[in-house]
C-alpha cells in the first residue's frame, strides 16, 4: 500500500507537554496506523536539553539562531535551509502545520508551498485574544499565511475567530471545523473499585464530591478563580465536603495557594502539580466533575478526556467548549463566575444528575470525538488541499496522491 508522506510542523512539541503537542503526537500515531508516513518538524528545545526522542516516527529537530526561552519559539535561516534539505530528501506529499501563531509553522508553510510546491493544511488551535501589538501581529499573520491551502479550526468559535483574523486575505480558502480527538478505550469510566482506589490515593473520602481542574496555572486558563467559585458553591449547596483537585503547574501557583487559603479550602484542596497524561486518568476517575474556567479555551483535550471518562463539564458559553458540551445534557455552559458556582452546587447536591450527565458525555465523545472519526476528517482536509494545489499547479498528480490518502 502506498503511503502519504506528511510533514507535521510546529514550534510546540515534546518534551514540552500541552494540547498542541499531544494532538501532533497522537495524530502521527494514527497516521502510522493507517499506513501513512508522518514526520514531525520542530526545534531543538535547547533549554530542556539533553533530550532523546524515542517515537515510532521520525522527529526532525532543527536549531536556529533566534530562540525565545519563555515561549519556546525558534527561527532562523539555518533552520529553514536544513528544513528545505529535508523536503528535498523525503519528498513530502502534504504539510500540516499546527498553530497559525507559531513562527516555525508559518515559515515551514511558506517553504513547503512556495519553494517545494507541497500543499499546506494549517490547524488553528487557539483564539487570537488581545495580544500586545495585536494589529501588527494580525497583519503579519494575514501576509504570511497566504500560501496555506486549507485552514482547520478545532471548534466553530475558533473558526469564526480565524475568519476574523484573516479577513479579506482568506479569499476563497476554506476554514474547516475539525475538533481535537481522544482514544475512548483508554479514557474510559472507572469501575467502582477503580474509583474508590483513585480517591483513596488522593486522600478523599467516599462521601464528598470532588471537582477537578486541569491545565497550566496561567492568567489565560483562569484557574486562580476556582477557589472563590468553590467557596460559593459550598455555601449554595450547604455542603462542607467538596474537594478541589488541581492538576497543573505554572506561574500562578503561589497566587492559587493564597486563594485556597483565603477561601478556607486548605483541608479540601489537592495541588497535584504537573502530571503525565497516563496518571491524569486517575484524577478524572477520582473526580465527579471538571471545571474549565478559561473563557478563551479553544477546545482543550482535557475536556474530551474527562468527558470520555464519564465526567460532566462546566465551561464558559461562547468558548470552544460550545461544540462539545451540550448545556443540560453533558454538562453546563455558563455566562458568569456566579453561574459556575450555581451549577457546581447543583451537581454537588444531585448524584443522579452527575451520573446522567456523565453518561451522556461519554457517549458524545465516543460518537463524535474519537480518533477514528476525526482522522477521517483530517484526511479529507488533506484531499481538499491537494485538490486545490492541483488546480494551481499541474505538476501535482492528483489521482496518485488521493489514492495515497485513501490508502
N, C-alpha and C positions, 0 to 999 in steps of 0.2 A: 504494500500500500504506500503510495506517495505521501510525503509529509509536507505540511505547510511550515515554513521556517518563519518564526515570529520573533521580532525584537521587542522586548518589554523594557521600556526605559523610564527611569525616574531618578531624581536626587535621593529619594527616600526608599531604602531597602534595608534588610538585615545587615548588621546587627542591631540597628535601630528597630524598635518594635512599635507599631501603630497600625491604624486601619489600612492605610495605603500599602504599607509593607506586607501586611497579612494578605491583602487582596492579591497583590502581584504574585506572592509565593504560591497561594492556592490556585490561582489561575494557571500558573506554569505547570503545577502538578496535574491539573485537569486536562490541559492541552496534551501533556505527555500521555495520559491515559487514553486519549482519543487518537494517539498515533502521530501527533504533530511534534515539532522540534522547537521548543521555546528557548530563548537566550535572554538573560537579564543583563541590562546595561546600567551601571550606576557608578558612583565614585568610590574612592578608596577608604573613606571613613577613617582617615589617619588619626583622628582624635580618639578612636576606640581601638586602635591597633595595639598588639597584633591580633589579627582575626583571620581564621582559616575557614573557607567555605567547604561545606560538605553536602551540597544539594545534588539531587539526581539530574540536574540540568545545568548547562554552563552559566556561570556568572562572570561577567567581564567588568572588572573594577579599574577605572582609569583615574590616575591622579591629575590634578590641574593646578595651575598657578594661583588661581583665586580660590580661597577656601574660607567659608564662614562657619565657624565652630558652632555658634548657638543655633543657627537654622539648618545646619547640615546641608549646605549648598556648596557646590564646587563647579568651577567652569574655567575654561581657558583654551587657547588654540591647540595646545599639545593634546588635550583630551579629544578635541574634535578630529585632529589628524589621526589619532590612533583609532577612533571610532570609525572613521572613513575606511581605514585599512581593514577593520573587522568586517564592514559591509562588503567590501570587495572580496574578502576571503570566504565568507559564509554564503553570500547570495540570498539575503532575506527576501521573502515574498510580501510581507506586510510588517509595518512598525506600529506598535501600540504603546503610546506614551501615557504616563499617568500623572495627572495634575497639570492643568494649563498654567499653574503658578510656580511650576518647577523650572528654573532656568535650564537645567540639563535636558529636561523633557522637550522644551521648545527648541533648543539647539539641535537635538537629535532629530526632531520632526523636520526641521529645515534641511538638515544634512540628508535625511532619508529621501524626502520628496524632491528637493531642489538639486541635489548632486547625484544621488544614486537612483533616482526615478522609482522609488519604492513607495507605494501608497501608505497613508498615515491615518490611524484612528487615535483620537485623544480623549481620555476619560477625565472629566472634571469631578473631583471627589469632594468639593467643598464650596461654600458660599464665599463670595468676594469680600463681604463685610465692609468695614470702613478703615482700611489701612492708611497709614501716613503716606503722603504723596499719591493718594488714590487715583487722581485724574491722570497723572503721568504714567502710573503702572497700567492703568486701563488702556491708554494709548499704545503703550509698548506691547501689551497682550494682543490688541487688535492687529498691530502691524506684523508681529512675529508668528501669529497663528494662521496666516493667510495660506500656508501650504498644507494645512490639515484638511483631509478629505471628508472625514466624518467625526462628529463630536458625540461622546456619550456623557450623560449626566446620571448620577447614581440615584436621583429622585426627581420627581416632577417639579418641586420648588427649586431645586438646583438647576434643572433645565431652563426654567424661566429666568433665573439669575444669569445663567450662561448666555442666553439670548440678549439680555440687557447689557451685559458686559461687552459682548462682541458687537452689538449694534449693527450698523449697515455693513460692517466688514464681513459679517456672516454670509451675506448674499443668499445663494440657494443651497448652501451646505446644510445637511440635516443635523439636528440635535436629537439623538435617540435617548430615551429614558430606559436604562438598564441597571437594575439595582445591584448592590453587593449580594453575596451569597454565603451560605454556610452548609456544612455537612450534617444533616439531621440525624445520621446514625451515631455520630459522636456526641453532638449537642442534643441530648435526649433527656426526658424527665427521669428523675431518680426513682428507684424503688423506695419503699418506706424505710427499709433498713439503711439504704444509702443516704437518705435524707437525714435520718437520726444520727448516723455516724458523722456526716458533714457538720451538723450542728454541734455535736459534742466536741469535735476538733476545734471549733471556734469558741467554745465555752458558752453556748446558748442552751437555754432550757427548752422543753418541748411546748411550752405554753405561749411564749411571746412571739409576736410576728417579727420577721426580720426583713428589712428593706436594704437592697444592695445599690451601690453607686460605683460605676467602673469608668476609669478614664484618667487622663493626665490632669494633675492638680494645677490648672491654669485659670485665668480670668475667663477665657472663652468657654471653658467647659461648665462653669457656674457651680462647681461642687461646693464651694465655700458658702453657698446659700442654703445647703441642705440641712445643717443643724437647726437653723431657725424654722425651716419647714417642718422638721420632725417634732420640734417642741410644740408647735401649734397643732400638729396632727394628734399628738398625745393628749393635749388638752381637749380637743374636739371629740376624740374617741373615748375619753375617760379611762384611758389605759396607761399604766405605768411602763409596761414592758413592750416597747417597740425597739428592736435592736437596729443599729445602723452599721452596715458593713461597707467600708470604703476600700476598694482595690485600686491602687494607683499611687504615683509619686509625682512630685513636681514642685515648682517654686512657691506655691501657696500652701504647702504642708503646715507650716507654723501657724498661718492665719486660720486654717481649718481646725487645728488643735485648739486654738484660742476660742473659736466659735463653739466648739464642742463643750468646752468648759463653761463658757458664758451662758450656754443654754441648758446647763445641768445634765449633760449627756455622757459624762465620763464613764460611768459604770455600764452603760448600754451601747457604747460605740467600740468598734474594732477598726483600727487603721492598719490595713494589711500590707501596705506598700505595693511595689510593683510585683506582679505575679505572672509567671509563664502561662500561656493560654491553656495548656493541659491541666494546670492546677486551678485555673479560674473556674472550670466547670464545677468544682466542689463548692465554690462560693455561690453560684447560681442554685445549686442543689440545697444549700443551707437557707437560702432566701425564699421569701414569699412574693416579692415584687421587685421591680427595678425602676429606679428614678433616673431620668435623663434631663438634668436641669439646664442644659445649654441651649439657648434659643437659636443658635446658628449651627446646630448639628445637621449635617447633610443626610447621612443615613449610616450611623455608626454600626459596625459589625457587632459590637456588644449587644445592641438591641436585638439583632437576629439570633445571636447565641442564646440570650436569656429567654426569648420567646420560644425558641426551639426546645429549651429545657422546661417549658411549661410555666413561665412567669408572665403575669400581666405587666404592662408598661405604663408609666405616667410620663408624658412628654409635652413639649410646647406645641400648640396648634400653630401651623404655618411653617414649622421646621420640616426637614426632610422626613421626619417620622410620620408625617401625614400619610405617606404612601404605604406604610406597613401597619400602623396602629389604627384599628377601626374603633372609633370612640364608642365606649359602652359594650364592645364585643370582644376585643382583645386587650383592652386597657383603656386609658383615658387621655384625651388631648385637652390641654388647659390653656387659659389666656393670662393667668397671673400666678404669682407665688402663693397667694392665699388659696387659689383653686388647687394647687399642688397639695397643700395641707388638707383641704377638704376631701379630695379624692383618696388620699392616703389614709385619712381617718375612716372613710367608708370601707376601704379594703381591710383595715385593721379590725373592724367590727363585724365582718361578714366573711367567714372562712369559705362558705359555699360559693360566694361571689368570686373569691380569689381562684378557686379551683375551676369554676366555669370559664372565667376569662382566660385563665392559663391554658385550659384545654383548647379553646378556640385559637389562642395564639400559636400553640404548637401546630395545629392543623394548617393554619395560614402559612407558616414557614415551609412546611413540607410541600404544600401545593404550589407556592409562588416563588419561594426564595431559596430553593435547594440548588446546588451547583449544577446538577444535570439540566435543569430548566434554564438557568441563567447562562450557562456556557453556550447553549444553542443560540441564544440571542446575541452573544458576543461574536460568535462565528458568523452570524448573519450580518453584523456590522462590518466584519472583515470583507464579506462578499460585496456589500454596498460600496466600501472604499475601493476595492479592486475594480468594480464596475465603473465607478466614477473616474478612476485613474485611466482605465482603458479608453474611456470616451475622450480623454485629453491627449493620450499618447498611445499611438497604435503599436508601440513596441511591446505593450503588455499582451500576453497570451491569455486572454480572459478564460477561455474554456479550460485550459490546463490548470490555472490557479484555482478556479472554482471547484474542479474535481478534487484538488488537494484539500480545500476547506471542507467539503462534504465527506472526504475520505473517512 
